[in-house]
Amino acid sequence: MFDVAVIGAGAAGMMCAALAGQRGRRVVLIDHATKLAEKIRISGGGRCNFTNKDAGPANYVSANPHFCRSALSRYTPADFLALMARYRLGWHEKHRGQLFCDESSDAIIRMLKSECDIGHVEWRMPCSVESVVQQENGFLLQTSSGPIRAKSLVIATGGLSIPAIGATDFGFKLARQFGLKIIEPRPALVPLTFDSASWTPFAPLAGVALEVDIRTGAGKTGMHFKEDLLFTHRGLSGPAVLQISTYWNPGQPIQINLLPGVNLAEALLTAKPGNRQQVGSVLAGLLPRRLAEQWLSADVAGVGADFAAQRIADVSDKSLRKLADSLQNWQVVPSGTEGYKKAEVTRGGVDTKALDQQTMAARSVPGLHFIGESVDVTGWLGGYNFQWAWASASACAQAV
């Protein structure tokens, strides 16, 4: 018999269990995995991009964009840094507010485990939950480790991303069992793919990376980012593409400026008078050489396959403008994504209209709470999703 049962021992689950335990609640933390917090372990290239100092509601996607405001305001990046300071864990900022652990991700996991120990949290791991039934005084869980009763039940099982390390749809199934609506889940922060025929001209560019301006949609639903893009054999990846993937809808085009901050047409026309250099050489001075050469040889701009070898002084202004437009207004339609196996997070989840933003509790099911990635709140790339995990866990822990 426990006051609180938390299912899912990842970032949100451990934080919630620790804080609730430290408030004097008797807490059990349940997870089906054999290894603890694998998603934390692999994050940030093994350094754990544990938060973003600029995290705010504008950095999250949700059908109800204001829902996350309360939790984020009550547990901030500064609060997590204070926790790290107590454990003397160093950190550094890379760029755009992204904060990483100086040590490995394991240091973050050990810290959260220690916090659980301080709260006298009991563990059931590996342990699978076979059924959940609501009773008069809480919930009865039938598990592989025997029955567990709890007054409050917290679901911190995450989304569908990276099934190889244990992701399942448990949280979504449980939400539906109790009549809660699910905003359709889909992969987010994920590479985009293209059909082989349309990608043939660009496949040789695999490994080329550069900063771009990328956008999709229009008006209020439109979004753009200035980040690094990476060409792959199957499509596009890198931070720019992972960011825009959260906003991209199937069948929708994306627009890419491969040379942001430069008026390429003006630069080419300015370089033209009396210049005996070939067009390919001039373009290679502005872009990665492999990109410039392949763009011209594949005739992406439709200016002729022999355009690269022509002297820039001899080509028409119209052709140079056409070339510039093809590079600065490159429009492509992805055929799909790399799916949950490569997605860093899951967009969608438990509809926030069914939850109390102060407590993360289901309004229609007393004692049932959802936190972290199981909720329809998806952060940008760069530590925002961890900050939502800490903040939503803290809000819940103060309430259970």
N, C-alpha and C positions, 0 to 999 in steps of 0.2 A: 504494500500500500504506500503510495507516494502522493505528495501534494501536486507534483508536476512530472509528467512524462514528456520528454523531448525526443522526437524521432528524427534522426539525421544528425550525425556528429561532424558536420562540416563547419565552415566559418560561423554561420548564423546560429547553428545548433549549439556549438560549444560556448559561444559567447552568451547565449540566452541561459543555458544551464548553469554556467558559472555565476552570472549575476543573480539569478533566482536563488541559487544555493547560498550565496553570500548574504541574501536577505533573510535567511533562516528557513527557506522552504526545503522540504525533502524532495530531491530531484533524482530522476533516473534518466540517463542518456542512452538511447538505443540506436544501433547502426548495424546494417547487414554486412558491411564490408569487413575484410580482414585487416586492411591497412587504414590507419587513421588519416582523414583529411587529405586525400590524394589531390584534390583540386587546389588546395592551398600549396601543396608540395610542388606541383608543376607550374604554378603561376609565376609570371614575370621571369621566365627562363630560370626558375629555381631560386629567385631572389624575392619573390612575392611583392608585387606592386599593391601594397596593402591598403592604400587610400589615395585620394587626390585632394590636395589642400584647398582646391577651388570647388569642391563638390557642393552642388545646390540643385534645386528642383529642375532647373533648365537643362541639366545634364542627364535627364532620365526620360524614358519613353513609356507611356502608359495610356490606356483608354481614359484614365482619370488623372491627368498630369499633376494635379494639386495634392493628390493623396500622400505623396512621400514627404511633403513639406514639414509636417509636424515631427516625425521621427528624426529627420535629418537635422532639424534645428535643435533637438534636445540631446543628440549625441553626435558631436562634430569630429572632424579629423584631429583637432587639438585634443579631444578626449582620448582618442586612441594613442596619440603620441605620448600623452601623459602615462598611459598604461605601459607603453614600451619603455619609457624612462624609468619606471619602477623596476623593470627587469634589466635595466642598463643595456638595452638593445639599440645599437646605432642604426641610422637610416640616412638616405641621401635622396635628393631630388634630381631626376633625370631631365625632363623637360615637360612643359605644359602642366606643371603642378603634380606630376606623378612621383609618388614617394615609394622607395624600395628599401628593403631591409639590407643592412650592410653584410649581415651573415646570410646563411641560406634560409629558405622558406621553413625549414625544420625549426628554426628558432621561434617563429611565430606559432607554430603548432605546439611546441613545448610550453610556450607562455600560456596559451589558451588551456592546455591540459593542466598546468599548474594552477590557473585560476579556478578550474573545475575542482581540483583537489582542495583548494582553500574553502570552496563552498560545499565540500563533502558530497560531491555528486557521485552517485553510483553508476556503474557502467554495465551495459549488456551488449557485448560486441565480441565476435560477430553474432548477431541475433536478428532473425527475420520476424516481422509482425504479420501474423496470418489473418487476423481479423480485429476489428475495432467496433465495439458496441457502446452506445450511450446508455448510461444507467442513471438512477435518481440522483446519486451523489458524484457523478463524474463519468469515467469511461473504464471499460474493461477491455484490455488488450490480451489476446491470445498470441503468445510468441513461442519461438523455438526454445526459449529458456524458461517457459512456464507462463502462467497468467500474471498480469500486472494490472493493478487498479490505480487510477490517478484522478484527482479532482479536476486538474487542468491538463489539456493535451496540446502540445505545440508541434506543428508540422514544419520541419526544416529540411526536407528531403531534396530541395533543389528542383531543377528542371530536367530536361532530357539530354542535355549536352554532355558529350564524351561518355557514351555508354561503356567504353572499355575500362573506365575506372569506377564503374558502379552506378551510373545515372539510370534512374527508372522513372516510370510515371506514377509511382505510389501516391505522391501528394495530390496529383490531379484526380486519381481514382477515388481517393478518400474524400476530396472536396465534393465530387459528384455524388458519392454515397450519401452525403449529408445535404444534398440539394443545392449546393453552391454552383454558380455559373463559372465556366472556364473561358477566358479569352483565348481563342485558338493559338496554341503554342506553335512556334516555328524557330528554326535556327537563327541566331543573331551573332554579331561579331564573327562573321564567317567568310571565307573566301568565296568569290563568285566564279561560276564556270560558264563556258560557252560551248555550243555544238562544234564538233571537230571541223566541219567545213568552213564556218565563219571564222574560226580561230587559226586556221592554217597560216595566214600571213603573219601572225603574231607569235606563234609557238616558238620560233627561233630566238625570241627575245627573252626566254626563260632565264631568270636570274638578274635581269636589268632592274634597277631600282632608282627612283627619283621622286622628288617632292612634286606634288600636283595639287590642283584644286579640283575637287570632285563633288558632284551634286546630283540629286535626283528629286523628282517631284516639282511642283510649282505652288506658288502662293503660300498659304499657311501650312500646307502639308510638305512643302519643299524643304530641303536641308542641304547644306554643303559643308565640307571640311577641307582644310589645307593640311595635308599629311603626306607621308611617304607611301608610294605605290610600288608593288613588286609584280613583275610579269612572271607567270608560271606556265608550265606546259599545257595546263587545262584552262587557264583563265587569269584572273587577277587576285592578288592578295596584298598584304602589307597593311599598316594601320589605316590608310585612307579608305581602302576597300572594306576592311572590317567595320569601320565606323559607319560607312554609308549603307552597308548591308542591313543594318537594323531598320533603316528607313525605306529600303528598296522593296517594291512589291512585284511579284512575277508578271512579266510582260512589259514592265516599265523600263524605259531607257535610262541610262546614266550618262551624264556629260562630264568629260574630263578635259581639263586644261593642262597639257603636259609641260607647259612653260609659264607658270603663274608669275605675275609681277613684271612681265615683259610684254611689250607690244611687238610681237614677232613680225607681223607684216611690215611695220615701220622699220624694224631693225634690218630686215632683208632688203627693203627698198633703199635704205640709207647706204647699205653696203654695196649696192649695185653699180653705181657710176664708175667706169674705168677699171673695175675689179676683174682680174684675169683668173681668179680662183673658181674652181668648180662649185656648183651648188652644194654638192655633197660635203665638200670641205668646209664651206661656210656654216652649214647646218650642224656639222659635227663639232663646231666650236661653240655651239649654243646648247646642244643636247648631248647625252651620252652617245658615243660614236656608234655603238651597235644599234641603238634606237634610230639614229639618223640614217644609217646605211640601210637598215631593213625597211624603214618607212618609205624610203625612196625606191628601193628595188622592188617592193611589193606594190608600188604605185597606189598607196592608200589614198593619196590626194587626187588621183585621176588626172595627173599632169603629164603622163608619159613615162614609160619604163626607163628611157634614156636620159631623163631629166637630171639625174645626179651628176652625169659626166659633162653637162653643158656648163659653159662659163656663165657665172651669175650676171655678168654685164650684158649677155646676149639673150636672156630670157625675158618674157613679157612681164610687166607689172601684174597683170591679171593672174598669171600662173603662180607668181610668188605669193599673192594674196590668197589664192586657193590653197597653196601648200600650208601657209600660216594658219588658215582657218581649220584645216584638217587636224592640225596638231593642238590648236587651242580651243577647238570646239568638237573634240572627238566624241561622237555619240555611238554607244553600243547598247545592245539589249542582251543581258545575260540570259542563259537558258535555265539557270538554277544556281544552287549553292553546293558546297562540299558536304552539306548536311550536318547532322548532330555529331558525327564522329570528329569533325574539325571545328564545330562551333564552340566559342568560348562560353556563351551563355544561351539561355532560351528566352525568346521574347514571348510575351503572353503569360498566362497562368491564372491563378485564382482572381476573379473579378474583384477589384478593390471596392466596388459599390456594395459588396456583401460584407466588407470588413470595417471595423472601427479604426480610424487612422491614429488614434491615441494609444490603443492597446493591441492592435493587430488581431482582435478577436472577431470571430464570425458573429454577426448580429443575431442570426437565427438559431445558433447552436451555442448556448452558454458553456464557457470553458474551453472552446476549441479556437486555437490561434494558428495563423499561418505567417511565416516570416521568410526573409531572404528571397532566393530565386524562385520559390514556388508561387510568389505573388506576381501579379502583372505590373511589375516595376523593373525596367531594364535600363541599366546604366551604360554610358559610353565606355569605350576602351580607355584604360588608364587609371584603374584603381577605384572607379566609381561604384562598381558592383560590390566590391568588398565593403565600401563605406555604407552601402545600403544594408548589407548583411549585419554589420555592427549596429547600425542605428535601429533597424527594425527589431533586432534581437533585444536591444536595450529597452525599447518601448514595451515590448512584450514582457520582459523580465520584471519590469516595474509593476506590471498589472496582475500577473498570475499569483 
